[in-house]
Amino acid sequence: MLKNYIEYSQEVLEAKKANKPIVALESTIISHGMPYPQNVQTAKEVEEIIRKNGAVPATTAIINGKIKIGLSDEELEFLATSKEIAKASRRDFAYLVSQKKHGATTVAATMICAQLAGIEVFVTGGIGGVHREAENTMDISADLQELAQTNVAVVCAGAKSILDIGLTLEYLETHGVPVVGYKTDKVPAFYTRTSPFNVDFNIATPEEVASMIRTKWDLDLKGGVLITNPIPEEDAMEEAFINKIIDQALEEAKENNITGKNVTPFVLGKVKELTEGTSLTANIALVKHNAEVGAQIAVKLQK
């Protein structure tokens, strides 16, 4: 039945037949996270990094109602330039597929795609989480619930720093999602290498991370593993500076009555504007670094 909904690229199809390690990639970062042409250029460079580290990239999306696992250059270009691309999370999946529409996959939706395709590792920039003032708004990303129930390991640079990182970690703990720091004791905060919060476990090699992931699922402990990989030191932003910018951007979002899934793209765009583009440079650098680490983990996990 699934074959009616899913289409694999030739590269991913061959990788599955040959039992090669595959790494899933989201497409919201292309359609809603970065401006053109940096979005499509970064997507292609990230795919190439994964290949160079011994794995096969599988960027996911919904195009004309088909769940795409692996995209052509033309499809990447379409996602990067079209204004008809919805931001797709778990809630939107069935509608977009049934109505033959287009959707760029968020963290949650990419985890769904990865599990459907039998892919165990997914690389992204940063996960969604509990938004600031969530005690009043109940604004909590579907990414967290997906991590609680879907067996995919997610490599990221921490929760996006526009969020309430403390409450995000509390949510993950409640749902039994281990937060691994890759060579770090502190939870990275997307643009910065550290935050005031500790990871659950500091693990220093791809082999050890892969061993923990495999053990978790062998024990039938359902749900994902969050692997937080700090942005490279030379690309990190100064914590006080970026936090001040984020506070200003969030205030503008509130003044403009921007809520729900529209908050993140608005704030990231505003942060790019207020930092005169340096936040975009940092964003690209951290995604590439995550791709390198994620591919290395996927290779060890396959063994």
N, C-alpha and C positions, 0 to 999 in steps of 0.2 A: 504493500500500500504506500509506503514512504516514497518509493521511486516515482510516484505520480507528482510528488511535491518538490523533490530535491534534484538539482542538476550539479554535477561535479565538473570542474575544469579537467582537461586532459592530463595536466600535470598532477593534480590531486588524485585522479583516478589511477594513474600509473603508480603513484606513491602507495596507495592503498593496496594495490595488487602485489607490490614488491615489499610490503610491510615496512616501509620507510617511516621515520618519525615525521609527523605533520604538526604544524603550529597554526592555530586559528588566529585571525586578526579581525577586528571590528571595522565597520565602515562609517559609523557616525563621525569619527574623527575626520573623515574625508568630506562628507556632505555638510556637517554642522560644526566641526571643531576647528577648521583652519581655512584661510582664504585661498583662492585660486591664484597662482598655480602651485603654491607651496604644498597644498593638500595632496594633489596627485603625484607630485615629485617625491614627497615624503613617503607616500604609500609604496611607490615602486622601490625606493631605496631601502625601506624596511623589509620588503619581500626579499630583496637581494642579500641583505645581512643574514636573514634566516637561512637562505640557500648556502651562503659561505660558511655557516656554522653547522652544516650537515643535515639540515631539516628542510621540509617543503612547506612554503607558505600557503595558507588557505584563507584569503580575505572573504568575508561572508557579507551577503546582502540579500534583499528580496527585490527581484526585478521582474516586472510583468507577472507577479504572483508566484514566481518560482524561487525557492530557497537556493541561492547560489553558494556553493562551497568551492571557492577559488574563482577569481575573476580575470577576464581578459583585459588588455590595455584599453580597449574601447569601452568596456564596462566601467573601469576605474575612471576614465575621462567623463563618462556619463554621470556617475555619482558625484564627481567633483564640480560639475558645471550646471546640472539640471536644478531647477527650482521646484520640481515636482516630487522630491524625495522626502517622505515622511521619516520622522525619528521613531524607530521601531523598538519597542520593548515587549515583554511577554504579553501584556494586555492587547497590543496591536497586531500580534502575529497572525491570528486566524483571519481577522478582517482583511489585512493587506494581501494575504495569500488568496483568500476566497474571491476577493474583488479584483484580482489581477493587477494590483497596484505596486508601487515601488517603495522600498523602505531601507534606510541605512540602519544597520544593527548596532544597538547600544551594547554595553557590557552584558546585561541580562540576556538580550536576544542572541548575542554571539555565543554565550554559554549554551543556550538551547540548540543553536545550529551545530556547535561542536559536539554536543552529546549525541544528537541525531546522527552525526557523521562518524562517530566513534573516535573523535579527536580529544586527547586528554589534556593538552596544554594550550593556553590562550594568552596572547600578549596584548596589552593595552597601555595607555598612558597612565590614567588614574581611574579608580573606581568611583562610582557615586556613593552616597552614604546618607547619614542623618543631617538634614540641613539645620543651620542655625535657627533658633526659635521654633524648632519642631514640636516643642511642648505645646505651642499654640496652633501651629499650622498642620501638624501631623505629616509634614513633608519628608518622607523617607524614600530613598531610591529603591526601585525594584531590584537593583543589583545585589543588595544585601540578602534579600530573600532567595535570590537565585543561587548565591553562594551557599546558603543554608541547605539547599536541596539538590543541587546539580553537581555531578561528579566531574568537574573540570578544574584544573589548577590554573590560577590566574596570576600572571606576572605583571606587576605594575609599579609605579613610583609612589605608592601609597594612595590614600584618599585625596581627592582634589581639595586644595587648601581653602576653598570657599566654604567648606563644610564644617560641622562640629565633629572634629576627629575623635574626641573623647567619647561622645555618645555613639559614634559609628563603631568604635571598638567594643563598647558595652553590648551593642546589638549583636555583633559577630560572636562575642563570647557566649551570650545567651543561646545562640543557635549552634554552638559547637564548632565554629569555623576557626581553625588555627591560623594565626597571623605570624608568618615567618619573616624574619629580617634577613635578607641576603647580605651577609658580612656586616650586619649592623644590629645594635641593641635598641635603637630608637626607630619609631615609626616615621618614615620620611613623609613629607607633606608636599609632594608634587614638585613645586618650584624650589623647595629647600630640602636639604639632606636630612634634617632632623625635625622633631616636634617635641613637646614636653612628655610624650607618651612612649612607653616601652612596648616592643614586640613580645610575642609569647615565647618565641624561640629564635636564637641567632644561629643560622646554619651557613657554613662558609664555602661549600662546594656543590656543584650541580649533582654529583653522585649522591651526596647525603640528602639533598632536597628530594631527588627522585626516589630514594629509598623510603623516605617518610611518606611521600604521596602514595607509593605502591602499597606500603604497609597499611595505611588508612583504609584504602579501598579493599585490600585483601581481607581486612577485618570487618568488611561490610558496614563501615562507618560512613553513612551517606553524607554527601555535600562536598563542597569544594575546599581547596587550600588556597590561601592568599599569600603570595610571595611578594614582599615589598622590597624593591631594589632602588636604592637612592640615586637620584640624578647625579651624573659625574660632577666632581668637585669644581672643575673649571667652568661648568655651565650653570651651577647653582646660583640662585638669587639671594640677596641679603634678606633675612627673615623679617626684620622690622619694616623694611621698605615695602616688601610685597604684601605684608599684612595690612599696612595702611592703605595701599591701593585697593586691595580686596574689600576692605570695609567701605571704602568710598563707592565701589562698584555695586556692592550689595544694597547700599542706601539708595542709589539711583534706581536699582531694580524695584525696590519697594515703592519709591515715589511714582514709578511708572506702572504700578500694579502688575508687574510681571511675576507670574507664579508658576509652580509645577515644573514640568520638563523644559519650559522656556527659560528658566532662571540660569542654568549652567551656560548655554551658548551666549546669552546676553552678557553675563558677567565675564566670561572668558574673552569675549570681544572687547568689552570695556577695559579689561586689564591690559590687553594688547595695546589698545589706544593710549592708555595712561602711562604705560611703560615704554612707549614709543617703539614697540615691536620686540623688545628684548624678551618678553614673556613667550612669544612665539618661538624664538630661537631656543629658549630653554625647553619648551614643549617638544620640539623636534628632537633635540638632543636626548631627552629622557626616553622617548619612544624608541629611538634607535638602540639605546643602551639596554632597554628591556627586551628588545628583539634578540639581541646577542645572548643575553642570559637565558631567555626563554627557550631559544633553540638548543642551547647546550643542555638544559634540563630535559627537554623532549628527547634528545638523543640518548641520554642516560636512562630515561624512563622506558624507552623502547627496548633497551637491552634487559 
